[in-house]
Amino acid sequence: QVQLVESGGGLVQAGGSLRLSCAVSGDIFGLNPMAWYRQAPGKQRELVAEIRSVWANSVRTNYADSVKGRFTISKDNSKNTVSLQMNSLKSEDTAVYYCYAEAPSVAGRYWGQGTQVTVSS
């Protein structure tokens, strides 16, 4: 069974940075893609960034337009983690951020419990 545990959320001033981490228990190599979603109060959950393995050591990333150039998603197979580096944070980035993963071999979809990010203006 795969479990995803997020960490790194908190309160930051606008213009600041935070780094979110998602620790994976289980086989990270079987998870593809992995992603970060967020949900702000009163809004639907939305995709923030996705990382997909396309070849043995190559990945493809995809970002929401609202975070392009500010956020970077990365995956460390040796540490079983997926991270989201968030720079130049804005008040509209305030949300609960969720780690997400798919396991195609077992048609599995997994969510973390979420971590709160609050950006003060």
C-alpha positions in Angstrom: 0.0 0.0 0.0 1.3 3.4 -0.9 1.2 6.3 1.5 2.0 9.9 0.8 2.9 12.3 3.6 3.3 16.0 2.9 5.4 18.5 4.9 6.8 22.0 4.6 3.7 24.1 4.6 3.3 27.2 6.8 2.8 30.9 6.9 5.0 33.1 4.6 4.8 36.7 3.5 4.1 37.6 -0.1 7.3 37.3 -2.2 8.7 34.7 0.0 9.5 31.0 -0.6 8.4 27.6 0.7 9.5 24.1 -0.2 6.9 21.3 0.1 8.0 17.7 0.4 6.0 14.5 -0.2 7.4 11.4 1.4 6.4 8.1 -0.3 6.1 4.9 1.6 6.2 2.0 -0.9 7.7 1.7 -4.4 8.2 5.2 -5.9 9.3 3.7 -9.1 5.9 2.3 -9.8 4.3 5.7 -9.3 3.8 7.7 -12.5 2.8 10.5 -12.7 3.2 12.3 -9.4 1.8 15.7 -8.9 0.8 18.5 -6.5 -2.7 19.8 -6.3 -4.2 22.6 -4.2 -7.5 23.6 -2.9 -8.4 27.1 -1.7 -11.5 27.7 0.4 -14.6 27.7 -1.7 -12.8 26.5 -4.8 -12.3 23.2 -6.6 -9.1 21.3 -6.2 -6.7 22.2 -9.1 -3.5 20.8 -10.6 -0.5 22.8 -9.7 2.4 20.8 -11.1 3.0 17.3 -12.5 6.1 15.2 -13.1 5.9 12.2 -15.4 8.7 9.7 -16.3 8.9 9.3 -20.0 12.2 7.3 -20.4 14.5 5.5 -18.1 16.0 8.7 -16.6 13.9 11.4 -18.3 10.9 13.3 -17.0 8.4 15.7 -18.3 6.9 18.4 -16.1 3.7 20.4 -16.5 2.6 23.5 -14.6 -0.6 25.5 -14.1 -0.3 28.8 -15.9 -0.6 30.6 -12.6 2.6 29.1 -11.2 4.8 28.8 -14.3 8.2 30.4 -13.7 7.6 30.5 -9.9 7.2 26.8 -8.9 9.4 23.8 -9.6 8.4 20.2 -9.1 11.2 17.6 -8.7 11.5 13.9 -7.8 14.2 12.1 -5.9 14.0 8.4 -6.4 16.8 7.7 -4.0 15.0 9.5 -1.2 11.5 8.5 -2.2 10.3 12.1 -2.2 8.6 14.6 -4.5 9.1 18.2 -3.8 7.6 21.5 -4.8 9.8 24.6 -4.6 7.6 27.7 -4.5 9.1 31.1 -5.0 7.6 34.6 -5.3 4.6 33.5 -3.4 1.4 35.4 -3.8 -1.7 35.7 -1.6 -3.6 33.7 -4.2 -1.3 30.8 -3.6 -2.9 30.3 -0.2 -4.5 26.8 -0.2 -4.2 23.3 1.1 -1.6 21.5 -1.0 -1.9 17.8 -1.7 0.5 15.3 -3.0 -0.9 12.9 -5.6 0.3 9.7 -7.3 -0.9 7.1 -9.7 0.2 3.5 -9.9 -0.7 2.3 -13.4 0.2 -1.3 -12.8 -2.6 -1.6 -10.2 -4.8 1.2 -11.4 -4.1 2.9 -8.1 -4.6 6.6 -7.2 -3.3 8.0 -4.0 -3.6 11.3 -2.1 -1.7 12.7 0.8 -3.5 14.3 3.8 -2.6 17.9 2.7 -0.5 20.7 4.1 -1.6 24.3 4.6 0.2 27.1 2.8 -0.8 30.6 3.8 0.6 33.7 2.1 0.1 37.0 3.8 0.0 40.2 1.8 
